[in-house]
Amino acid sequence: MGTEATARAPKTALVRIAALSKRYSQAGGLMGKRFVVDALRGADLDIAPGCLTALVGGSGSGKSTLAKCVAMLEKADSGEIWFEGNTIWPGTSKQLSRLRPKIQMVFQDSASALNPRLSAAQIVAEPLEIQNLGKRSQLRERACELMTEVGLSPDWADRRPLEFSGGQRQRLAIARAIALKPALLILDESLSGLDLSTQAQILNLLLDLQAAHSLTYLLISHDLTLVGQVADFIAVMHQGKIVETGNRQQVLGSPQHAHSKELAASVRVVEEAYRTARVGIER
Amino acid sequence: MATQTDLVSIAPPPLIRIRDLTVGYIAGHGQPPAPALHKVALDIWPGEIVGILGESGAGKSTLAGSILGLLPTSSTRAGSICFQSQVAPNQDLQMQNLLRMGERRWQSIRGARIAMIFQEPGLSLNPVMRVGDQIAEVIRAHRSQSRAVRKQGCEEILREVGFADVQRIYRAYPHQLSGGELHRVAIAQALVCRPELVIADEPTRALDVKAQGEILKVLLEMQRNVGSALIFITHNPALLAGFADRVVIMYAGRVVEQGPVGQVFQRPLHPYTKGLLRLFPGSQDAGLSEGRLPGIPGTLRTADYQTSGCIFEPRCSVRTAVCRNEPFAEQVSDDHRVSCFHYGN
């Protein structure tokens, strides 16, 4: 698939990633040894438009590096990335800055990702301000609209991020991310660390926003309990490569790669646990 | 079938009997304390595994802190936590209120008879001390044994938690061990004095599903060997199925439902428990309905803690006017209790 993908730009995928590689190296300490990590080793992935693609894998498998390369926050060493048929990597910085608003990212730790000194409205309006998309009063109004859209009361527009709960802060981060009407939203472990019922609420919010704005999601997660129920596609990553992709039923139902089997088994363990808990009472 | 009174007369007394436990944290001068636990009633029987299930802010860790006498001084406490203790082998059992016990007395209990496994062993272990010495330290605090006997005891417990190369682990510093190994060390440290009660506060939170399973297996095996009762605090019901005997569901500082795991998971009665369990694949009516995950609407707000009625009322889908009164724990069957006026619906 790799060579074929390199040969031509995608027709159907919103994002196509082909043979992407990235090495992090760090100058050595006392012993003078260089510390080298191959985070990506030729990863290929198509992200279908209007769908929720879950990128799963163990820690250190390269999920976040891949996401950062797509979000143009990190430069890959080799390989190519297309977005809506245009090459975004390799690309000139002029091309990239035009495309940047279209790809937005929501991070894991909302407490440290949001500027604690700005008010909620300022945080949400900041991207609009940077892109010169309106006067100050208009920006605030738009920020309040966006807050309402993600389920936060506009009355809270003057609160600081640390005055919100974890789930509310993540809603705020999502409001900021959708301010520029992006086509692709990358959520890097944005649900980890939240309570399950809060995770379900955020996932429902994402589904609502998807319907309203035809958004595409790349959702990075290591826990498939809830994500496995809503993802359209699941891509499994292992040691810097995408080892399996498919729709939810394929990957969870009949996984092929050893690592996917492990993941699917973990979901089944949960189901099994409930079943045995029930059987226990039936006896 | 035996009647209720028969059961009481033959059953051993509970190891821990908690009644009306109310804890608050003092936030500032002149302000009322922020409530953390409200009239919690709970029994822990010898040798059983009790899962405490709840989301953040439910009061799970405050409950653990209360049982271990580790609440900050800036907290208000009311109610009782009675611990069954036998001071000498031939003496009768006594019930002691842990809330009123002095620090000196606590030192003979904490670590020896009630022990704790913390959330992150990487942080709770001393980074500049050999792992073996840290386990030996627990024995030294509670038993007068020679150094050689202590070392033997440590090696034995390390072998019991599944280490093959005991010598390597004994001499290792925490940073030289993997996450899974550290967890097993923490279990060994907690169980080395063969306590009657072990409290594990989300011991597997940071681990992936596979490693979680392995740690649970070790914990279960050890709990059986030692015969301790285990309080297992978690936010993930999936970990309790097939592991715990009983489950206690907490919400905003209250126990809203408790009962045998199978019974509660098969037939959850409290609307909060129902909402929580619906989120899991394999549970009843799980999965998407009309393209949405079945969740619990709303959030737990700080102001809600002060209510004189049902704590879940603001988020509840079956609430009526009667829910403005405080619900009492109704006994539905032998050991299944629920605090809800509408549990039948």
Interface residues (C-beta under 8 A of the other chain):
Chain A: G58 S59 S165 G166 G167 Q168 D195 L196 S197 T198 A200 Q201 L203 N204 L207 H222 D223 T225 L226 G228 Q229 V230 E262 S266 V267 V269 V270 E271 E272 A273 Y274 R275 T276 A277 R278 G280 I281
Chain B: E55 S56 D208 V209 K210 G213 H235 N236 A238 A241 G242 P260 V261 G262 Q263 F265 Q266 R267 G275 L276 L279 F280 P281 G282 S283 A286 G287 L288 G291 R292 L293 P294 G295 I296 P297 T299
